[in-house]
């Protein structure tokens, strides 16, 4: 048997799950509303249970080898952030030489145009495209096939995901909140120019953002409020508490001999079994959701927000993000907007609506709001972009980010893991995880904050389509670069 057959089989299984979801979406069997409901179950219930059980029973925080592996992905994500910031800075410097400053919003006549980017949203979009890895949904089955041990695969995937939630997710939320504040300030300036062009000429072309919107304290409060409503983050915290206290391995692990010493451990075996059964549906359901999202995006552009045109209604949930109902969600304008009777208020959101997320997420879905739920056109939250739109959706940028994710990111991860002197198994696991496609949660994260999502959406599709060749290529390169590890399956 070809040594890479197990890995190839798992990749094909994942691709078939995506194709099934895309086919059901294209045929109308799965509507955007149904997709959102399935996403809410997976990323509000099943995934947090999988993460909590896995960390509680499989991660030993008293083992010193745990922290270098987490450090590899922390450093990898930091390097990706620096690369994104440098790329955006160079792009701005080049464009500043060629053109004057252009107002980021057009006159109020393009309600359906994509949102305009800001430097914050550009950095967030590239950062997501380079390092928002699907470590659990795709990583666990791929590593299980590659390493030959589901226990090791789950442990490494969870350690990699922890760096995402303790560093990258807060950083992305800060950038996207700053994007919303900058967009609100620009919209306020545009409205003032429209009402009194003379005052704009006297004051200048840039209206300072409202003090509350620009305040670091308010921005941090928004981010913390969003993180506090993230079920996956709560799953991580519960798992860490059970692992550090030893309550998980002692009382909840039926495979640990130490957990079989008393009657209480036998009575509590149902807890781990309950979480395990829910967790086993995360990968097939998550890939099915990804495929359905692709199908809806390809066949019904107007259904991306699950709106009236698609029969899906306003978005009700999304993975890996949070609920915008908080008082910190809205950026207050400097002056009240003009009333627009035809624009009804936004519909109430559900408990995990911005999140896999996570997961507009991994949130895993593309949830643009339809016309009924959009803010008034003179509201600072209504994005009006120029024609053609000035976004990162160009083919060149998209391909550059994809090549960076498929080649540069895993290569950097391999070098960092070698530098941290990880074991051969850990080096292989880290590199293969870094080569996996990004989660569709990245699309939902950007769109829930009304930021452009063309690059991350394209890279989700490209990553899934190239999952098999990229994974096999890196498996072969790892064999070529390092000594064979007897613990590796392929």
C-alpha positions as a Markdown table, in Angstrom:
| # | Residue | x | y | z |
|---|---|---|---|---|
| 1 | Unk | 0.0 | 0.0 | 0.0 |
| 2 | Unk | 1.2 | 3.5 | -0.8 |
| 3 | Unk | 2.4 | 5.1 | 2.4 |
| 4 | Unk | 0.3 | 8.2 | 2.0 |
| 5 | Unk | -3.0 | 6.3 | 1.3 |
| 6 | Unk | -4.4 | 7.0 | 4.8 |
| 7 | Unk | -3.8 | 10.7 | 4.5 |
| 8 | Unk | -5.3 | 10.7 | 0.9 |
| 9 | Unk | -8.4 | 8.8 | 2.0 |
| 10 | Unk | -9.1 | 11.3 | 4.9 |
| 11 | Unk | -8.6 | 14.3 | 2.6 |
| 12 | Unk | -11.0 | 12.7 | 0.1 |
| 13 | Unk | -13.6 | 12.1 | 2.8 |
| 14 | Unk | -13.4 | 15.7 | 3.8 |
| 15 | Unk | -13.8 | 16.9 | 0.3 |
| 16 | Unk | -16.8 | 14.6 | -0.2 |
| 17 | Unk | -18.4 | 16.1 | 2.8 |
| 18 | Unk | -17.9 | 19.6 | 1.3 |
| 19 | Unk | -19.2 | 18.5 | -2.1 |
| 20 | Unk | -22.3 | 17.0 | -0.5 |
| 21 | Unk | -23.0 | 20.2 | 1.3 |
| 22 | Unk | -22.4 | 22.3 | -1.9 |
| 23 | Unk | -24.8 | 20.0 | -3.8 |
| 24 | Unk | -27.5 | 20.1 | -1.2 |
| 25 | Unk | -27.2 | 23.9 | -1.2 |
| 26 | Unk | -27.3 | 24.2 | -5.0 |
| 27 | Unk | -30.3 | 22.0 | -5.2 |
| 28 | Unk | -32.1 | 24.0 | -2.6 |
| 29 | Unk | -32.4 | 21.1 | -0.1 |
| 30 | Unk | -30.3 | 23.1 | 2.4 |
| 31 | Unk | -31.3 | 26.7 | 2.7 |
| 32 | Unk | -29.2 | 29.4 | 4.3 |
| 33 | Unk | -31.5 | 29.3 | 7.3 |
| 34 | Unk | -31.0 | 25.6 | 7.6 |
| 35 | Unk | -27.3 | 26.0 | 7.2 |
| 36 | Unk | -27.2 | 28.6 | 9.9 |
| 37 | Unk | -29.2 | 26.4 | 12.3 |
| 38 | Unk | -26.7 | 23.5 | 11.8 |
| 39 | Unk | -23.8 | 25.9 | 12.3 |
| 40 | Unk | -25.3 | 27.1 | 15.5 |
| 41 | Unk | -25.5 | 23.5 | 16.8 |
| 42 | Unk | -22.0 | 22.6 | 15.8 |
| 43 | Unk | -20.2 | 25.7 | 16.9 |
| 44 | Unk | -22.3 | 26.5 | 20.0 |
| 45 | Unk | -22.7 | 22.9 | 21.3 |
| 46 | Unk | -20.7 | 20.2 | 19.7 |
| 47 | Unk | -17.4 | 22.0 | 19.2 |
| 48 | Unk | -17.2 | 23.5 | 22.7 |
| 49 | Unk | -17.9 | 20.0 | 24.2 |
| 50 | Unk | -15.2 | 18.5 | 22.0 |
| 51 | Unk | -12.7 | 21.1 | 23.0 |
| 52 | Unk | -13.5 | 20.9 | 26.7 |
| 53 | Unk | -13.3 | 17.1 | 26.8 |
| 54 | Unk | -10.1 | 17.0 | 24.7 |
| 55 | Unk | -8.2 | 19.6 | 26.8 |
| 56 | Unk | -9.5 | 18.1 | 30.1 |
| 57 | Unk | -8.4 | 14.5 | 29.3 |
| 58 | Unk | -5.6 | 14.8 | 26.7 |
| 59 | Unk | -3.6 | 18.0 | 27.5 |
| 60 | Unk | -1.2 | 17.8 | 30.5 |
| 61 | Unk | -0.2 | 21.3 | 31.5 |
| 62 | Unk | 2.3 | 19.9 | 34.0 |
| 63 | Unk | 4.3 | 18.4 | 31.0 |
| 64 | Unk | 6.9 | 21.0 | 30.0 |
| 65 | Unk | 6.8 | 19.8 | 26.4 |
| 66 | Unk | 3.3 | 21.2 | 26.1 |
| 67 | Unk | 4.4 | 24.8 | 26.1 |
| 68 | Unk | 6.9 | 24.8 | 23.2 |
| 69 | Unk | 4.3 | 23.5 | 20.9 |
| 70 | Unk | 1.9 | 26.3 | 21.9 |
| 71 | Unk | 4.7 | 28.7 | 21.5 |
| 72 | Unk | 5.4 | 27.6 | 17.9 |
| 73 | Unk | 1.9 | 28.6 | 16.8 |
| 74 | Unk | 1.9 | 31.8 | 18.9 |
| 75 | Unk | 5.1 | 32.9 | 17.1 |
| 76 | Unk | 3.8 | 31.7 | 13.8 |
| 77 | Unk | 0.6 | 33.9 | 14.2 |
| 78 | Unk | 2.7 | 36.8 | 15.3 |
| 79 | Unk | 4.9 | 36.5 | 12.2 |
| 80 | Unk | 1.8 | 36.4 | 10.1 |
| 81 | Unk | 0.5 | 39.6 | 11.7 |
| 82 | Unk | 3.8 | 41.3 | 11.1 |
| 83 | Unk | 3.7 | 40.2 | 7.4 |
| 84 | Unk | 0.2 | 41.5 | 7.0 |
| 85 | Unk | 1.1 | 44.8 | 8.6 |
| 86 | Unk | 4.2 | 45.2 | 6.4 |
| 87 | Unk | 2.2 | 44.3 | 3.2 |
| 88 | Unk | -0.5 | 46.8 | 4.0 |
| 89 | Unk | 2.0 | 49.6 | 4.9 |
| 90 | Unk | 3.9 | 49.0 | 1.6 |
| 91 | Unk | 0.7 | 49.1 | -0.3 |
| 92 | Unk | -0.4 | 52.3 | 1.2 |
| 93 | Unk | 3.0 | 53.9 | 0.6 |
| 94 | Unk | 2.9 | 52.9 | -3.0 |
| 95 | Unk | -0.6 | 54.2 | -3.6 |
| 96 | Unk | 0.1 | 57.4 | -1.7 |
| 97 | Unk | 2.7 | 58.3 | -4.3 |
| 98 | Unk | 0.3 | 57.7 | -7.2 |
| 99 | Unk | -2.9 | 59.2 | -6.0 |
| 100 | Unk | -4.4 | 61.6 | -3.5 |
| 101 | Unk | -6.5 | 60.6 | -0.6 |
| 102 | Unk | -9.9 | 59.4 | -1.8 |
| 103 | Unk | -12.9 | 59.5 | 0.5 |
| 104 | Unk | -13.7 | 55.9 | 1.5 |
| 105 | Unk | -17.5 | 56.3 | 1.0 |
| 106 | Unk | -19.4 | 57.3 | -2.1 |
| 107 | Unk | -22.6 | 59.4 | -2.2 |
| 108 | Unk | -25.6 | 57.5 | -0.8 |
| 109 | Unk | -26.6 | 55.7 | -4.0 |
| 110 | Unk | -24.8 | 52.3 | -3.8 |
| 111 | Unk | -26.6 | 50.4 | -1.0 |
| 112 | Unk | -25.6 | 47.0 | -2.4 |
| 113 | Unk | -21.9 | 47.8 | -3.0 |
| 114 | Unk | -19.4 | 45.8 | -0.9 |
| 115 | Unk | -18.0 | 47.5 | 2.2 |
| 116 | Unk | -15.0 | 49.8 | 1.9 |
| 117 | Unk | -11.7 | 48.7 | 3.4 |
| 118 | Unk | -9.6 | 50.5 | 6.0 |
| 119 | Unk | -6.0 | 49.7 | 6.9 |
| 120 | Unk | -7.3 | 47.8 | 9.9 |
| 121 | Unk | -9.6 | 45.6 | 7.9 |
| 122 | Unk | -6.8 | 45.0 | 5.3 |
| 123 | Unk | -4.4 | 43.8 | 8.0 |
| 124 | Unk | -7.1 | 41.6 | 9.5 |
| 125 | Unk | -8.0 | 40.1 | 6.2 |
| 126 | Unk | -4.4 | 39.1 | 5.3 |
| 127 | Unk | -3.7 | 37.9 | 8.8 |
| 128 | Unk | -6.8 | 35.6 | 8.7 |
| 129 | Unk | -5.8 | 34.4 | 5.3 |
| 130 | Unk | -2.3 | 33.4 | 6.4 |
| 131 | Unk | -2.9 | 31.8 | 9.8 |
| 132 | Unk | -6.6 | 31.2 | 10.7 |
| 133 | Unk | -6.1 | 27.5 | 10.5 |
| 134 | Unk | -8.9 | 24.9 | 10.7 |
| 135 | Unk | -7.0 | 23.1 | 13.4 |
| 136 | Unk | -9.9 | 21.0 | 14.9 |
| 137 | Unk | -12.4 | 20.4 | 12.1 |
| 138 | Unk | -9.8 | 19.5 | 9.5 |
| 139 | Unk | -6.7 | 19.1 | 11.6 |
| 140 | Unk | -7.9 | 16.2 | 13.9 |
| 141 | Unk | -8.8 | 13.7 | 11.1 |
| 142 | Unk | -5.7 | 14.6 | 8.9 |
| 143 | Unk | -3.3 | 14.3 | 11.8 |
| 144 | Unk | -4.9 | 11.1 | 13.0 |
| 145 | Unk | -4.2 | 9.6 | 9.5 |
| 146 | Unk | -0.7 | 11.0 | 9.3 |
| 147 | Unk | 0.5 | 10.2 | 12.8 |
| 148 | Unk | -1.5 | 7.0 | 13.4 |
| 149 | Unk | -2.8 | 8.1 | 16.8 |
| 150 | Unk | -6.1 | 9.9 | 17.4 |
| 151 | Unk | -5.0 | 10.8 | 21.0 |
| 152 | Unk | -1.8 | 12.5 | 19.7 |
| 153 | Unk | -3.7 | 14.2 | 16.9 |
| 154 | Unk | -6.4 | 15.6 | 19.2 |
| 155 | Unk | -3.8 | 16.9 | 21.6 |
| 156 | Unk | -1.7 | 18.7 | 19.0 |
| 157 | Unk | -4.7 | 20.1 | 17.3 |
| 158 | Unk | -6.1 | 21.5 | 20.6 |
| 159 | Unk | -2.8 | 23.0 | 21.6 |
| 160 | Unk | -2.6 | 24.7 | 18.2 |
| 161 | Unk | -6.1 | 26.0 | 18.5 |
| 162 | Unk | -5.4 | 27.5 | 22.0 |
| 163 | Unk | -2.9 | 30.0 | 20.5 |
| 164 | Unk | -5.7 | 31.1 | 18.1 |
| 165 | Unk | -8.1 | 31.9 | 20.9 |
| 166 | Unk | -5.7 | 33.4 | 23.4 |
| 167 | Unk | -3.9 | 35.6 | 20.8 |
| 168 | Unk | -5.2 | 35.8 | 17.2 |
| 169 | Unk | -8.9 | 36.0 | 17.9 |
| 170 | Unk | -8.5 | 39.0 | 20.3 |
| 171 | Unk | -6.2 | 40.6 | 17.9 |
| 172 | Unk | -8.5 | 40.2 | 15.0 |
| 173 | Unk | -11.4 | 41.6 | 17.0 |
| 174 | Unk | -9.4 | 44.6 | 18.0 |
| 175 | Unk | -8.5 | 45.3 | 14.3 |
| 176 | Unk | -12.1 | 44.8 | 13.2 |
| 177 | Unk | -13.5 | 47.0 | 16.0 |
| 178 | Unk | -11.0 | 49.7 | 15.0 |
| 179 | Unk | -12.2 | 49.3 | 11.4 |
| 180 | Unk | -15.8 | 49.9 | 12.4 |
| 181 | Unk | -14.8 | 53.0 | 14.4 |
| 182 | Unk | -12.8 | 54.4 | 11.5 |
| 183 | Unk | -15.6 | 53.6 | 9.1 |
| 184 | Unk | -18.1 | 55.3 | 11.4 |
| 185 | Unk | -16.0 | 58.4 | 11.6 |
| 186 | Unk | -15.6 | 58.5 | 7.8 |
| 187 | Unk | -19.3 | 58.1 | 7.3 |
| 188 | Unk | -20.0 | 60.9 | 9.8 |
| 189 | Unk | -17.6 | 63.1 | 7.9 |
| 190 | Unk | -19.3 | 62.2 | 4.6 |
| 191 | Unk | -22.7 | 63.1 | 6.1 |
| 192 | Unk | -21.5 | 66.4 | 7.3 |
| 193 | Unk | -20.0 | 67.3 | 4.0 |
| 194 | Unk | -23.3 | 66.4 | 2.3 |
| 195 | Unk | -25.2 | 68.6 | 4.7 |
| 196 | Unk | -22.8 | 71.5 | 4.8 |
| 197 | Unk | -19.9 | 71.4 | 2.3 |
| 198 | Unk | -18.7 | 74.8 | 3.4 |
| 199 | Unk | -18.1 | 73.7 | 7.0 |
| 200 | Unk | -16.2 | 70.7 | 5.7 |
| 201 | Unk | -13.9 | 73.0 | 3.7 |
| 202 | Unk | -13.3 | 75.2 | 6.8 |
| 203 | Unk | -12.6 | 72.3 | 9.2 |
| 204 | Unk | -10.7 | 70.0 | 6.8 |
| 205 | Unk | -11.2 | 66.8 | 5.0 |
| 206 | Unk | -10.9 | 64.5 | 8.0 |
| 207 | Unk | -13.5 | 64.4 | 10.7 |
| 208 | Unk | -12.0 | 63.1 | 14.0 |
| 209 | Unk | -13.7 | 59.9 | 15.2 |
| 210 | Unk | -16.1 | 60.2 | 18.1 |
| 211 | Unk | -14.2 | 60.1 | 21.4 |
| 212 | Unk | -16.1 | 57.1 | 22.6 |
| 213 | Unk | -15.5 | 55.2 | 19.4 |
| 214 | Unk | -11.7 | 56.0 | 19.4 |
| 215 | Unk | -11.3 | 55.3 | 23.1 |
| 216 | Unk | -9.0 | 52.3 | 23.8 |
| 217 | Unk | -11.0 | 51.5 | 26.9 |
| 218 | Unk | -14.3 | 51.2 | 24.9 |
| 219 | Unk | -12.6 | 49.2 | 22.2 |
| 220 | Unk | -11.2 | 46.8 | 24.7 |
| 221 | Unk | -14.5 | 46.5 | 26.4 |
| 222 | Unk | -16.2 | 45.6 | 23.1 |
| 223 | Unk | -13.5 | 42.9 | 22.5 |
| 224 | Unk | -13.8 | 41.5 | 26.0 |
| 225 | Unk | -17.6 | 41.4 | 25.7 |
| 226 | Unk | -17.4 | 39.5 | 22.5 |
| 227 | Unk | -14.9 | 37.0 | 23.9 |
| 228 | Unk | -17.0 | 36.5 | 27.0 |
| 229 | Unk | -19.8 | 35.2 | 24.7 |
| 230 | Unk | -17.7 | 32.8 | 22.7 |
| 231 | Unk | -18.7 | 29.2 | 23.6 |
| 232 | Unk | -15.5 | 27.7 | 22.2 |
| 233 | Unk | -13.4 | 30.0 | 24.5 |
| 234 | Unk | -15.5 | 28.8 | 27.4 |
| 235 | Unk | -14.9 | 25.2 | 26.4 |
| 236 | Unk | -11.1 | 25.9 | 26.4 |
| 237 | Unk | -11.4 | 27.5 | 29.9 |
| 238 | Unk | -13.4 | 24.6 | 31.3 |
| 239 | Unk | -11.0 | 22.1 | 29.8 |
| 240 | Unk | -8.0 | 23.9 | 31.2 |
| 241 | Unk | -9.6 | 24.1 | 34.7 |
| 242 | Unk | -10.4 | 20.3 | 34.7 |
| 243 | Unk | -6.9 | 19.5 | 33.4 |
| 244 | Unk | -4.9 | 21.7 | 35.8 |
| 245 | Unk | -7.0 | 20.5 | 38.8 |
| 246 | Unk | -6.5 | 16.9 | 37.7 |
| 247 | Unk | -10.3 | 16.4 | 38.0 |
| 248 | Unk | -10.6 | 15.5 | 34.3 |
| 249 | Unk | -7.9 | 12.8 | 34.2 |
| 250 | Unk | -8.8 | 11.4 | 37.6 |
| 251 | Unk | -12.6 | 11.2 | 37.4 |
| 252 | Unk | -13.6 | 11.6 | 33.7 |
| 253 | Unk | -11.2 | 9.6 | 31.7 |
| 254 | Unk | -12.4 | 6.0 | 31.2 |
| 255 | Unk | -9.1 | 5.0 | 29.5 |
| 256 | Unk | -6.9 | 6.2 | 32.4 |
| 257 | Unk | -6.2 | 3.4 | 35.0 |
| 258 | Unk | -6.2 | 6.1 | 37.7 |
| 259 | Unk | -9.8 | 6.9 | 36.9 |
| 260 | Unk | -11.0 | 3.4 | 37.7 |
| 261 | Unk | -10.0 | 3.3 | 41.3 |
| 262 | Unk | -13.3 | 4.3 | 42.8 |
| 263 | Unk | -17.0 | 4.0 | 42.4 |
| 264 | Unk | -17.5 | 7.7 | 41.7 |
| 265 | Unk | -15.3 | 7.6 | 38.6 |
| 266 | Unk | -17.5 | 4.8 | 37.2 |
| 267 | Unk | -20.6 | 6.8 | 37.9 |
| 268 | Unk | -19.2 | 9.8 | 36.1 |
| 269 | Unk | -18.1 | 8.0 | 32.9 |
| 270 | Unk | -21.2 | 9.2 | 31.2 |
| 271 | Unk | -19.9 | 12.8 | 31.2 |
| 272 | Unk | -16.9 | 12.1 | 29.0 |
| 273 | Unk | -19.0 | 9.8 | 26.8 |
| 274 | Unk | -21.7 | 12.5 | 26.4 |
| 275 | Unk | -19.1 | 15.1 | 25.2 |
| 276 | Unk | -17.3 | 12.5 | 23.0 |
| 277 | Unk | -20.5 | 11.6 | 21.1 |
| 278 | Unk | -21.3 | 15.2 | 20.4 |
| 279 | Unk | -17.7 | 15.9 | 19.4 |
| 280 | Unk | -17.5 | 13.2 | 16.8 |
| 281 | Unk | -20.0 | 15.0 | 14.6 |
| 282 | Unk | -17.9 | 18.2 | 14.5 |
| 283 | Unk | -15.8 | 17.3 | 11.5 |
| 284 | Unk | -18.5 | 15.9 | 9.1 |
| 285 | Unk | -21.0 | 18.6 | 10.0 |
| 286 | Unk | -18.4 | 21.3 | 9.9 |
| 287 | Unk | -17.2 | 20.3 | 6.4 |
| 288 | Unk | -20.8 | 20.0 | 5.2 |
| 289 | Unk | -21.5 | 23.5 | 6.4 |
| 290 | Unk | -18.4 | 24.7 | 4.6 |
| 291 | Unk | -19.6 | 23.1 | 1.4 |
| 292 | Unk | -23.2 | 24.5 | 1.8 |
| 293 | Unk | -21.7 | 28.0 | 2.3 |
| 294 | Unk | -19.7 | 27.6 | -0.9 |
| 295 | Unk | -22.8 | 26.4 | -2.7 |
| 296 | Unk | -24.9 | 29.3 | -1.5 |
| 297 | Unk | -22.2 | 31.8 | -2.3 |
| 298 | Unk | -21.7 | 30.5 | -5.8 |
| 299 | Unk | -25.4 | 30.0 | -6.8 |
| 300 | Unk | -27.2 | 32.8 | -4.9 |
| 301 | Unk | -25.1 | 35.9 | -4.4 |
| 302 | Unk | -28.1 | 37.6 | -2.8 |
| 303 | Unk | -28.3 | 34.8 | -0.3 |
| 304 | Unk | -25.0 | 35.4 | 1.3 |
| 305 | Unk | -26.7 | 37.1 | 4.2 |
| 306 | Unk | -29.5 | 34.5 | 4.3 |
| 307 | Unk | -32.0 | 37.2 | 3.4 |
| 308 | Unk | -35.3 | 37.5 | 1.7 |
| 309 | Unk | -34.1 | 36.7 | -1.7 |
| 310 | Unk | -32.7 | 33.4 | -0.6 |
| 311 | Unk | -35.5 | 32.4 | 1.7 |
| 312 | Unk | -33.1 | 32.3 | 4.6 |
| 313 | Unk | -34.1 | 35.4 | 6.5 |
| 314 | Unk | -31.7 | 37.4 | 8.6 |
| 315 | Unk | -28.7 | 35.5 | 9.9 |
| 316 | Unk | -29.4 | 33.9 | 13.2 |
| 317 | Unk | -26.1 | 32.3 | 14.2 |
| 318 | Unk | -22.6 | 31.9 | 13.1 |
| 319 | Unk | -19.6 | 30.0 | 14.4 |
| 320 | Unk | -16.5 | 31.4 | 16.3 |
| 321 | Unk | -17.8 | 34.9 | 17.0 |
| 322 | Unk | -20.3 | 36.5 | 19.2 |
| 323 | Unk | -23.5 | 38.3 | 19.7 |
| 324 | Unk | -23.6 | 42.0 | 18.6 |
| 325 | Unk | -26.4 | 42.8 | 21.0 |
| 326 | Unk | -24.0 | 44.3 | 23.5 |
| 327 | Unk | -24.0 | 47.9 | 24.3 |
| 328 | Unk | -20.5 | 48.0 | 23.0 |
| 329 | Unk | -21.4 | 46.9 | 19.5 |
| 330 | Unk | -22.7 | 50.1 | 18.1 |
| 331 | Unk | -20.3 | 53.0 | 17.4 |
| 332 | Unk | -22.2 | 56.1 | 18.4 |
| 333 | Unk | -22.1 | 58.9 | 15.8 |
| 334 | Unk | -21.2 | 62.5 | 16.7 |
| 335 | Unk | -24.6 | 63.7 | 15.7 |
| 336 | Unk | -27.9 | 61.8 | 15.3 |
| 337 | Unk | -28.6 | 60.6 | 11.8 |
| 338 | Unk | -31.5 | 61.8 | 9.8 |
| 339 | Unk | -34.6 | 59.7 | 10.2 |
| 340 | Unk | -35.3 | 57.2 | 7.4 |
| 341 | Unk | -38.9 | 55.8 | 8.0 |
| 342 | Unk | -38.4 | 53.0 | 5.5 |
| 343 | Unk | -35.5 | 51.4 | 7.4 |
| 344 | Unk | -36.7 | 49.2 | 10.2 |
| 345 | Unk | -34.4 | 48.5 | 13.2 |
| 346 | Unk | -32.0 | 45.6 | 13.1 |
| 347 | Unk | -33.5 | 42.3 | 14.1 |
| 348 | Unk | -32.5 | 40.8 | 17.5 |
| 349 | Unk | -29.4 | 38.6 | 17.3 |
| 350 | Unk | -28.9 | 35.1 | 18.7 |
| 351 | Unk | -26.5 | 34.2 | 21.5 |
| 352 | Unk | -23.5 | 33.4 | 19.3 |
| 353 | Unk | -24.3 | 35.5 | 16.3 |
| 354 | Unk | -21.0 | 37.1 | 15.4 |
| 355 | Unk | -18.8 | 33.5 | 16.0 |
| 356 | Unk | -15.8 | 29.2 | 13.8 |
| 357 | Unk | -16.8 | 31.4 | 14.0 |
| 358 | Unk | -16.3 | 32.0 | 14.5 |
| 359 | Unk | -17.2 | 31.8 | 12.8 |
| 360 | Unk | -18.9 | 34.6 | 10.4 |
| 361 | Unk | -16.9 | 32.1 | 11.6 |
| 362 | Unk | -15.4 | 29.3 | 11.5 |
| 363 | Unk | -17.8 | 32.3 | 12.2 |
| 364 | Unk | -17.9 | 29.4 | 9.2 |
| 365 | Unk | -20.6 | 31.3 | 7.2 |
| 366 | Unk | -21.0 | 34.3 | 5.0 |
| 367 | Unk | -23.8 | 36.3 | 6.7 |
| 368 | Unk | -24.3 | 39.6 | 4.9 |
| 369 | Unk | -27.5 | 41.3 | 6.1 |
| 370 | Unk | -30.3 | 41.8 | 3.6 |
| 371 | Unk | -31.9 | 45.1 | 2.7 |
| 372 | Unk | -34.4 | 44.8 | 5.5 |
| 373 | Unk | -31.7 | 44.6 | 8.2 |
| 374 | Unk | -29.3 | 47.2 | 6.9 |
| 375 | Unk | -28.7 | 50.4 | 8.8 |
| 376 | Unk | -30.1 | 53.7 | 7.3 |
| 377 | Unk | -28.1 | 54.9 | 4.4 |
| 378 | Unk | -27.0 | 58.0 | 6.3 |
| 379 | Unk | -26.0 | 55.9 | 9.3 |
| 380 | Unk | -22.2 | 55.7 | 10.1 |
| 381 | Unk | -22.7 | 51.9 | 10.0 |
| 382 | Unk | -23.8 | 51.8 | 6.3 |
| 383 | Unk | -20.8 | 51.2 | 4.1 |
| 384 | Unk | -20.8 | 52.7 | 0.7 |
| 385 | Unk | -17.9 | 51.8 | -1.5 |
| 386 | Unk | -16.7 | 53.2 | -4.8 |
| 387 | Unk | -17.0 | 51.6 | -8.2 |
| 388 | Unk | -15.0 | 49.7 | -8.8 |
| 389 | Unk | -14.7 | 48.7 | -5.2 |
| 390 | Unk | -11.3 | 49.4 | -3.5 |
| 391 | Unk | -10.9 | 46.1 | -1.7 |
| 392 | Unk | -8.3 | 43.4 | -1.3 |
| 393 | Unk | -10.4 | 41.1 | -3.6 |
| 394 | Unk | -7.9 | 41.4 | -6.5 |
| 395 | Unk | -6.7 | 38.2 | -8.0 |
| 396 | Unk | -3.1 | 39.0 | -7.4 |
| 397 | Unk | -3.6 | 39.6 | -3.7 |
| 398 | Unk | -5.8 | 36.6 | -3.3 |
| 399 | Unk | -3.2 | 34.3 | -5.0 |
| 400 | Unk | -0.4 | 35.8 | -3.0 |
| 401 | Unk | -2.2 | 35.2 | 0.3 |
| 402 | Unk | -3.0 | 31.6 | -0.8 |
| 403 | Unk | 0.6 | 30.8 | -1.8 |
| 404 | Unk | 1.7 | 32.3 | 1.5 |
| 405 | Unk | -0.7 | 30.1 | 3.4 |
| 406 | Unk | 0.0 | 26.9 | 1.5 |
| 407 | Unk | 3.8 | 27.3 | 1.3 |
| 408 | Unk | 5.3 | 30.1 | 3.4 |
| 409 | Unk | 3.2 | 29.5 | 6.6 |
| 410 | Unk | 4.0 | 25.7 | 6.9 |
| 411 | Unk | 7.6 | 26.4 | 6.0 |
| 412 | Unk | 7.9 | 29.0 | 8.7 |
| 413 | Unk | 6.2 | 26.6 | 11.1 |
| 414 | Unk | 8.6 | 23.9 | 10.3 |
| 415 | Unk | 11.6 | 26.2 | 10.9 |
| 416 | Unk | 10.2 | 27.4 | 14.2 |
| 417 | Unk | 9.4 | 23.9 | 15.4 |
| 418 | Unk | 12.9 | 22.8 | 14.5 |
| 419 | Unk | 14.3 | 25.8 | 16.4 |
| 420 | Unk | 12.2 | 24.9 | 19.4 |
| 421 | Unk | 13.7 | 21.4 | 19.3 |
| 422 | Unk | 10.4 | 19.7 | 19.2 |
| 423 | Unk | 10.2 | 15.9 | 18.7 |
| 424 | Unk | 9.9 | 14.5 | 15.2 |
| 425 | Unk | 6.2 | 13.7 | 15.7 |
| 426 | Unk | 5.5 | 17.2 | 17.0 |
| 427 | Unk | 7.4 | 18.8 | 14.1 |
| 428 | Unk | 5.4 | 16.8 | 11.6 |
| 429 | Unk | 2.1 | 17.5 | 13.3 |
| 430 | Unk | 2.8 | 21.3 | 13.6 |
| 431 | Unk | 3.8 | 21.6 | 9.9 |
| 432 | Unk | 0.8 | 19.6 | 8.6 |
| 433 | Unk | -1.5 | 21.7 | 10.7 |
| 434 | Unk | 0.0 | 24.9 | 9.4 |
| 435 | Unk | -0.6 | 23.7 | 5.8 |
| 436 | Unk | -4.3 | 23.1 | 6.3 |
| 437 | Unk | -6.9 | 25.5 | 4.8 |
| 438 | Unk | -8.3 | 28.4 | 6.7 |
| 439 | Unk | -11.6 | 28.2 | 8.4 |
| 440 | Unk | -14.7 | 29.7 | 6.9 |
| 441 | Unk | -15.1 | 31.4 | 10.3 |
| 442 | Unk | -12.7 | 34.0 | 8.9 |
| 443 | Unk | -15.4 | 35.1 | 6.4 |
| 444 | Unk | -18.0 | 35.5 | 9.1 |
| 445 | Unk | -15.6 | 37.4 | 11.4 |
| 446 | Unk | -14.9 | 40.1 | 8.8 |
| 447 | Unk | -18.5 | 40.4 | 7.5 |
| 448 | Unk | -20.0 | 40.6 | 11.0 |
| 449 | Unk | -17.9 | 43.7 | 11.4 |
| 450 | Unk | -18.9 | 45.0 | 7.9 |
| 451 | Unk | -15.4 | 44.6 | 6.5 |
| 452 | Unk | -14.4 | 43.3 | 3.1 |
| 453 | Unk | -14.1 | 39.5 | 3.0 |
| 454 | Unk | -13.2 | 38.8 | -0.7 |
| 455 | Unk | -9.6 | 37.5 | 0.1 |
| 456 | Unk | -10.5 | 35.2 | 3.0 |
| 457 | Unk | -13.6 | 33.9 | 1.2 |
| 458 | Unk | -11.5 | 33.1 | -1.9 |
| 459 | Unk | -8.8 | 31.5 | 0.2 |
| 460 | Unk | -11.3 | 29.3 | 2.0 |
| 461 | Unk | -12.5 | 27.9 | -1.4 |
| 462 | Unk | -8.9 | 27.6 | -2.7 |
| 463 | Unk | -7.7 | 25.9 | 0.5 |
| 464 | Unk | -10.4 | 23.3 | 0.5 |
| 465 | Unk | -10.0 | 22.6 | -3.3 |
| 466 | Unk | -6.2 | 22.1 | -2.8 |
| 467 | Unk | -6.4 | 20.2 | 0.5 |
| 468 | Unk | -5.4 | 16.9 | -1.0 |
| 469 | Unk | -2.3 | 18.0 | -3.1 |
| 470 | Unk | -1.1 | 20.5 | -0.5 |
| 471 | Unk | -1.3 | 18.0 | 2.4 |
| 472 | Unk | 0.4 | 15.2 | 0.4 |
| 473 | Unk | 3.1 | 17.6 | -0.8 |
| 474 | Unk | 4.0 | 18.6 | 2.7 |
| 475 | Unk | 3.8 | 15.0 | 3.9 |
| 476 | Unk | 6.4 | 14.1 | 1.2 |
| 477 | Unk | 8.5 | 17.1 | 2.0 |
| 478 | Unk | 8.6 | 16.2 | 5.7 |
| 479 | Unk | 9.8 | 12.7 | 4.8 |
| 480 | Unk | 12.5 | 14.2 | 2.6 |
| 481 | Unk | 13.6 | 16.8 | 5.1 |
| 482 | Unk | 13.8 | 14.7 | 8.2 |
| 483 | Unk | 14.5 | 11.2 | 9.4 |
| 484 | Unk | 11.7 | 8.7 | 9.3 |
| 485 | Unk | 9.8 | 8.5 | 12.6 |
| 486 | Unk | 8.6 | 5.0 | 13.6 |
| 487 | Unk | 5.6 | 6.6 | 15.3 |
| 488 | Unk | 4.3 | 8.1 | 12.1 |
| 489 | Unk | 1.7 | 6.2 | 10.2 |
| 490 | Unk | 2.6 | 7.0 | 6.6 |
